[in-house]
Amino acid sequence: MSEEKQIEILSNVIKNYFNNYKKLSGEFSTYSDEYPTDYEIEFHPIKLRVTKNKGDFFDLSECTYEALLDISVDNIQVGVRAEDSWEFASHDDIPSWCFDDMLEKIEGEIKSLLPHVCLRGDLYFGD
């Protein structure tokens, strides 16, 4: 199979993953909160580039291909899940580690689907 065909197949698998996976949820606490705050982040991919790994970012023994993904954060809500009480929020309203967790989860999911592909994601906020 040609390199171009392999890259096309890998790109399609990653794009299909995002057809089913568009939301991440979790919780965080602050010192002033009596209870944890729940959050939901909705997102979609805006640009995907899959290339042969040249060792610039990922070690050559780690993966054969690398995928660079730009992700748009479309909607953020915070609230109390048990009460189904939500309000819209800005990306400044939740801790930055929530977004780090989001990227790590996406990168891990892609790695489990495609063990020979390393993913690096960048987030873009519309608010």
C-alpha positions in Angstrom: 0.0 0.0 0.0 1.3 3.4 -0.9 2.3 6.0 1.8 -0.4 8.4 0.5 -3.1 5.7 0.7 -2.0 4.8 4.2 -2.2 8.4 5.3 -5.6 8.8 3.7 -6.9 5.7 5.6 -5.5 6.9 8.9 -7.0 10.4 8.4 -10.4 8.9 7.7 -10.3 6.7 10.8 -9.5 9.8 12.9 -12.2 11.9 11.3 -14.8 9.1 11.9 -13.8 9.0 15.5 -14.9 12.6 15.8 -18.2 11.9 14.2 -19.1 10.0 17.4 -17.1 11.8 20.0 -17.9 15.5 20.3 -18.2 16.2 24.0 -16.2 15.7 27.2 -17.4 16.1 30.7 -15.8 16.1 34.1 -15.7 18.0 37.4 -13.5 20.4 39.3 -13.4 21.9 42.7 -12.2 25.2 44.1 -11.4 26.0 47.7 -14.5 28.1 48.0 -16.8 25.4 46.5 -18.6 23.1 48.9 -19.4 20.7 46.1 -17.5 20.0 42.9 -18.6 21.8 39.7 -19.5 19.7 36.7 -18.5 20.9 33.2 -19.2 19.8 29.6 -17.0 20.8 26.7 -18.3 20.5 23.1 -15.8 20.5 20.3 -15.0 19.6 16.8 -11.9 19.1 14.7 -11.1 22.0 12.3 -7.9 20.8 10.7 -6.1 17.4 10.6 -2.7 16.7 9.2 -1.3 13.2 9.2 2.3 12.7 8.1 5.1 10.1 8.4 6.8 10.6 11.8 10.3 12.2 11.1 11.2 12.3 14.8 10.8 16.1 15.1 8.2 15.9 17.9 7.7 12.2 18.7 10.4 9.6 19.1 10.7 7.4 16.0 10.3 4.3 18.2 7.0 5.7 19.6 5.0 5.8 16.4 5.2 5.5 12.6 2.8 8.4 11.8 2.0 11.6 13.6 -1.3 13.4 13.5 -1.5 17.2 14.2 -5.1 18.2 15.1 -6.6 21.6 15.6 -9.7 21.4 17.7 -12.3 24.2 18.1 -14.0 24.4 21.5 -17.6 25.3 20.6 -19.4 25.3 23.9 -18.6 25.1 27.6 -21.2 24.6 30.2 -20.8 24.5 34.0 -23.3 23.4 36.6 -24.6 20.6 38.8 -25.2 17.5 36.8 -27.4 15.9 39.5 -29.8 18.8 39.3 -29.5 19.2 35.5 -28.6 22.9 36.2 -26.3 24.3 33.5 -25.1 27.7 32.4 -22.8 28.7 29.6 -19.2 29.6 30.5 -16.0 31.0 29.0 -12.8 28.9 28.8 -11.5 31.2 31.6 -14.3 29.9 33.9 -12.8 26.4 34.3 -9.2 25.4 35.3 -6.8 25.0 32.4 -6.0 21.4 33.5 -9.6 20.4 32.3 -8.5 21.2 28.8 -5.2 19.4 29.3 -7.2 16.3 30.4 -9.4 16.7 27.3 -6.4 16.6 25.0 -4.9 13.7 26.9 -8.1 11.7 26.6 -8.4 12.4 22.9 -4.8 11.5 22.3 -5.2 8.3 24.3 -8.3 7.3 22.5 -6.6 7.7 19.1 -3.5 5.8 20.3 -5.8 2.9 21.4 -7.4 2.9 18.0 -4.2 3.4 16.0 -1.2 2.3 18.1 1.3 3.4 15.4 -0.1 7.0 15.3 0.8 9.7 17.8 -1.6 12.6 18.0 -0.8 16.2 19.1 -3.8 18.5 19.5 -4.1 22.3 19.8 -7.2 24.0 21.1 -8.9 27.1 19.7 -11.5 29.0 21.6 -14.3 31.0 20.1 -15.3 33.0 23.2 
